[in-house]
Amino acid sequence: MDLKLKNKVFIVTGGAKGIGEAITLELAAEGAIPVVVGRSVAAGEAIEKKIKAAGGQCLNIIAELGEAEVCQRVVEETVATLGRIDGVVNNAGVNDGAGLEEGDPARFRQSVMTNLMHYYDMVHYALPQLKEHKGSVVNVSSKTAVTGQGGTSGYAASKGAQLALTREWAVELAPYDVRVNAVIPAEVMTPLYETWLNTFENREEKLKNIVSNIPLGKRMTEAEEIAAMTVFLLSERSAHTTGQWLFVDGGYVHFDRSVT
């Protein structure tokens, strides 16, 4: 299936690692030009080298997303270098464990700043380009927004807000033919997920228990499966899909796991 993405430009935050890396590589494989935004110089250079070695194009921007001015700079550099923006994938974030009982107001506020604010900022500054090119936005959220996890109030609040903004922006931007959707992963083995798993003394037992509760295939979702859905939503092949929350989780959230 031709997704008709050749030479289209998509900003991907957190685009050099984990789910973001998979999205970036999928876009490049479709002939699009991903703009990889992340804070790791080494990771950014590695994925840029990989894409260019395969004959693709990309723009690598090293940035610590937190302040609105940084997102504005990313948008301006993208337009100055590539001439357009066709879509934004808001993906960067971290499950930082800013909880209620074990947390405090300062950590909660910092978590929301880290995980939510740049989602708004990036789309705000990219909006003139999105309107001009009838672009698409995909917000990568998390199952914690709808299931809870415990001990991660800041992250869960941010992920829930991302889902609310998906619907809000879809309504606001429909007159411009700009589509906005969300992808909701559950259990995906990324570097951050590995770090979280390693906090448990009984790591393998913990992982075995998690996998046993994933109905479809009793396996973790692969980052490439999240990427495939994301890239489809960015493309013209999903031209009448907006305001949707797409769960790519092997049935984890919606199945009654007691019967699987």
C-alpha positions in Angstrom: 0.0 0.0 0.0 1.4 3.4 -1.0 0.9 5.8 1.9 1.7 8.7 -0.4 4.2 10.2 2.1 7.2 10.7 -0.3 9.1 13.9 0.5 6.5 15.0 3.1 8.0 16.4 6.3 7.1 15.1 9.8 8.5 16.3 13.2 8.9 13.4 15.6 9.8 14.3 19.2 11.8 11.8 21.0 12.4 10.4 17.6 15.8 8.7 18.1 15.0 6.1 20.7 12.3 3.5 21.5 8.9 4.1 20.0 10.0 7.4 18.4 12.9 5.6 16.7 10.6 3.1 15.2 8.3 5.8 13.9 11.2 7.7 12.4 12.5 4.7 10.6 9.0 3.8 9.3 8.5 7.3 8.0 11.9 7.2 6.2 11.1 3.8 4.7 7.9 5.3 3.2 10.0 8.0 1.6 9.0 10.8 4.0 11.5 13.2 5.6 11.5 12.8 9.4 12.7 15.6 11.6 14.2 13.8 14.6 14.0 15.9 17.8 15.7 14.7 20.9 18.2 15.5 23.5 20.8 12.7 22.9 23.5 13.7 20.5 24.7 10.2 20.0 21.3 8.7 19.4 20.4 11.5 17.0 23.5 11.0 15.0 23.1 7.3 14.9 19.6 7.3 13.5 20.6 10.0 11.0 23.5 7.9 9.8 21.2 4.8 9.5 18.6 6.6 7.4 21.1 8.3 5.1 23.0 5.0 4.6 19.7 3.5 3.4 19.2 6.3 0.9 16.7 8.3 2.9 16.6 11.9 4.2 16.1 13.3 7.6 16.9 16.4 9.7 18.4 15.8 13.2 17.7 18.6 15.8 19.2 18.3 19.2 16.8 19.9 21.7 15.7 19.6 25.3 11.9 20.0 25.1 10.6 22.0 28.0 10.3 25.6 27.1 8.0 27.0 24.5 10.9 28.8 22.8 12.6 25.5 22.1 9.6 24.1 20.2 9.4 27.4 18.3 13.1 27.0 17.3 12.5 23.4 16.1 9.6 24.5 13.9 11.5 27.5 12.5 14.6 25.4 11.7 12.5 22.7 10.0 10.8 25.2 7.8 14.0 27.1 7.0 15.8 23.8 6.1 13.0 21.7 4.5 10.4 24.3 3.5 7.4 22.7 5.0 5.8 20.7 7.8 3.2 18.0 7.0 2.7 16.6 10.4 3.8 16.3 14.0 4.2 13.2 16.1 4.3 14.2 19.8 6.0 11.3 21.4 8.8 12.5 23.8 8.2 11.8 27.5 9.2 9.7 30.5 7.3 7.8 33.2 9.1 9.6 36.0 7.3 8.2 39.0 6.0 11.5 40.4 3.3 10.0 42.6 0.8 11.3 45.1 1.8 9.6 48.4 5.5 9.4 47.6 5.7 12.6 45.5 5.3 16.3 46.1 3.8 19.3 44.3 7.1 20.4 42.8 7.8 17.0 41.3 4.2 16.8 40.0 4.5 20.1 38.3 7.9 19.2 36.8 6.5 16.0 35.5 3.6 17.8 33.7 6.1 20.2 32.3 8.3 17.4 31.0 5.5 15.2 29.6 2.7 17.5 28.5 3.6 21.1 27.7 5.7 20.5 24.6 2.8 18.6 23.0 0.9 21.9 23.0 3.9 24.1 22.2 5.0 22.0 19.1 1.6 22.0 17.5 0.9 25.6 18.3 4.0 26.8 16.5 3.6 24.2 13.6 0.0 25.2 13.1 0.4 27.6 10.2 2.2 24.9 8.3 -0.3 22.2 9.2 -3.1 24.4 8.0 -1.4 25.2 4.7 -0.6 21.6 3.9 -3.7 20.0 5.5 -1.5 18.1 7.9 -1.9 15.5 10.6 -1.0 15.3 14.3 -0.5 12.1 16.2 -0.2 12.2 20.0 1.5 9.2 21.5 -0.2 8.6 24.9 -0.2 5.7 27.3 -2.5 3.1 28.8 -1.8 4.8 32.2 -4.2 7.5 31.1 -7.2 5.1 31.1 -6.1 2.3 33.5 -3.9 4.0 36.0 -0.7 2.5 37.3 0.0 3.8 40.7 2.8 6.0 41.8 3.0 8.1 38.7 0.5 11.0 39.0 2.4 13.4 36.9 2.8 11.1 33.9 -0.7 9.7 34.1 -2.2 13.2 34.3 -0.1 14.3 31.3 -1.1 11.3 29.3 -4.8 11.8 30.1 -4.5 15.5 29.0 -2.9 14.4 25.8 -6.0 12.4 25.0 -8.3 15.3 25.9 -6.2 17.6 23.6 -6.5 15.1 20.8 -10.3 15.4 20.8 -10.2 19.2 21.4 -7.7 19.9 18.6 -9.6 17.5 16.2 -12.7 19.7 16.7 -10.9 23.0 16.5 -8.9 22.1 13.4 -11.5 20.1 11.4 -12.4 23.3 9.4 -8.9 23.4 8.1 -8.8 19.6 7.2 -6.1 19.1 9.8 -6.6 15.7 11.5 -5.6 14.8 15.1 -5.4 11.3 16.5 -3.8 9.5 19.4 -2.0 6.1 19.6 -2.1 4.4 23.0 0.5 1.8 23.7 0.4 -0.5 26.7 3.4 -2.8 27.2 6.3 -2.0 24.7 9.9 -3.0 25.4 11.8 0.3 25.0 14.9 1.5 26.8 12.8 3.4 29.3 10.7 0.3 29.9 13.8 -1.7 30.5 15.0 0.9 33.0 11.7 0.6 34.8 11.8 -3.2 34.8 15.3 -3.1 36.3 14.0 -1.4 39.4 12.4 -4.7 40.5 14.5 -7.3 42.3 12.4 -10.1 40.7 12.7 -8.6 37.2 12.1 -11.8 35.2 9.1 -12.8 37.3 7.6 -9.3 36.9 8.1 -9.4 33.2 6.5 -12.9 33.0 3.5 -11.7 34.9 3.1 -8.7 32.6 3.3 -10.8 29.5 0.8 -13.3 30.8 -1.8 -10.5 31.0 -1.5 -9.5 27.3 -4.3 -11.3 25.6 -3.2 -11.4 22.0 -0.2 -13.7 21.7 0.9 -13.4 25.3 3.7 -11.0 24.1 4.8 -7.5 24.4 3.8 -5.1 21.7 6.6 -4.2 19.3 7.7 -0.6 18.8 7.3 -1.2 15.0 3.6 -2.0 15.5 3.1 1.3 17.2 5.0 2.9 14.4 2.9 1.3 11.7 -0.3 2.7 13.2 1.2 6.1 13.7 2.4 6.4 10.1 -0.9 5.2 8.8 -2.7 7.9 10.8 -0.3 10.5 9.3 -1.1 9.4 5.8 -3.8 10.2 3.3 -5.0 6.5 3.7 -6.6 7.6 7.0 -8.1 10.8 5.4 -11.4 10.6 7.3 -10.1 9.6 10.7 -9.8 12.2 13.3 -10.3 12.6 17.1 -9.7 8.9 17.6 -7.8 7.1 20.3 -6.2 4.0 18.8 -5.2 1.3 21.3 -2.3 -0.8 19.9 -1.9 -3.2 22.9 -2.8 -6.7 22.0 -6.2 -6.2 23.8 -4.5 -5.4 27.1 -6.9 -2.5 28.0 -10.2 -3.7 26.7 -10.2 -7.5 27.0 -11.4 -9.3 30.1 -8.1 -10.9 30.8 -9.7 -13.5 33.1 -11.1 -15.3 30.0 -7.9 -15.4 27.9 
